């Protein structure tokens, strides 16, 4: 069970010059000190012994090689722009923890994403300058 959301329009971009930094931030997000942020997990004897982000493999940091790989794991569709920038094109799935991933790198991105939820609600993520980023 989950709440389904769809991108209605996106101009969100990860500039080519920021791709390596974004990838490293997203890989570092999977370090054990961030386990408290992870909503998924496996339990043994009533205690969580493996944690992961919603809908993501527990070891994604070992398998992904690009920001496109991470975005695919999160459920996004991307395209490569004319200057090797990553364009966020589509998302049509259950809501996971994509907002957490974007909050960590929003200052390294440009554009916006217009969302619509299954109940008809809409919201926009404004990306860009670290001081003005809003994901509402």
Secondary structure by P-SEA (a helix, b strand, c coil): cbbbbbbccccccccccaaaaaaaaaaaccccccccccccccccccccccccccccccccccccccaaaaaaaabbbbbbccccbbbbccccccccaaaaaaaacccccbbbbbbbcccbbbbbbbbccccccccc
